[in-house]
């Protein structure tokens, strides 16, 4: 086995974080203290050729350089599945341009500096561990609540990847084997029960047959129109149905986190993602419930806190890959 080139090098120069999505590529110059200094975005050509997809990445990195940005290494996050050890993007559904694409090698060849690759939740968790809400804690369990539920396990400033790089998929832990089928194929994953779309779906089911209330009005009298944002707005307006749906979501998260605590007993649980602001109002309730769902009767002492990085978590996380865990990624010689 041989380690990938480390993201080391000169002085206090910044690193570049590149966040690749299905529709855009965002790059940001990040200081070694975790401050995002400048950004550049470009459209992602996800349905073109592999070369066209890479051109979008290259354009974004060149955009930072053209603005005077200097950096010593490049961290990259991409939709999975991927192999972080070998730096390969495998077959992500929303990036059909890449199949077994050696992204790290392409970046290193193009820019002549070391690069690293990982998924968004792992990387964002690492950024929180070294710069954000998990700073100073040895074992950080990171959760992103949004369209899906992603997680990352960070121990002593290193991502836990497992044997093949696939560890840390906490969002696909089943808590109800009779539950709805998740996009991963399993039933009753916490993602299928407590992600943004799952919250909206349970609200639609609860609203069916009703003809009053803030959520009913926001949906124009049609339960099929309900979105997660409507549930949030109705909850803020004091709507009992929306409150009940979110309280149930908190209970589901408590059941799930009780299992996580029994396996890991993290020092801190950090929650990011687009739904985190809404669910943070229920953090005290989740902590109150945790001892009911964990054999660890001190589980309620574990801090449950919102992430430091918001919309820029991808850029910060990608950059963090080049600041921490030297030699952590390994690949075959």
Helices and strands as residue ranges (DSSP letters): E 2-3, E 14-20, E 24-30, E 36-43, H 50-66, E 71-77, E 82-83, E 88-89, H 103-111, E 115-118, H 120-130, E 139-145, E 149-155, E 158-159, G 170-172, H 190-194, H 196-207, H 214-218, G 223-225, H 228-236, H 240-264, E 268-272, H 276-279, G 280-282, H 283-290, G 299-301, E 303-306, H 313-320, E 330-331
